[in-house]
Amino acid sequence: MPKMKTKSAAKKRFSFTASGRVKAGVAGKRHGMIKRTTKFIRDASGTMILNPSDAKIVKKYMPYDR
């Protein structure tokens, strides 16, 4: 059986923690920061751990990175 391919877009956007959870950047901070609250901008810094239902989708795109 041939190898499964990793989606290049997923490889660039997501990474895994040591325990196997999926890390991703927080959405909504590319533009329009003037209308966002300071609290939103502060909370949206860094990365976040994805919800298990979303992580299940990402893991399908990255079969070997676990």
C-alpha positions, 0 to 999 in steps of 0.5 A: 500500500502506498504512503499517505500524503500530508497536506502541505497547508496543514503542515504549515498551519498546525503542530502537535504537542508532546501529548498529541494535542493540536496547536494552531494560531488564533483566528481573527487577527490578520486585519481590522485590529482598530475595531477589536478590543484590547482584551481580544487582541491580548487574548488572541496572541500566541497559539491555542489548543484546538477543540477535539472535534477540530483536532480530529479533522487536522489529524486526518490531514497529517497522518505521520506527525503524531 
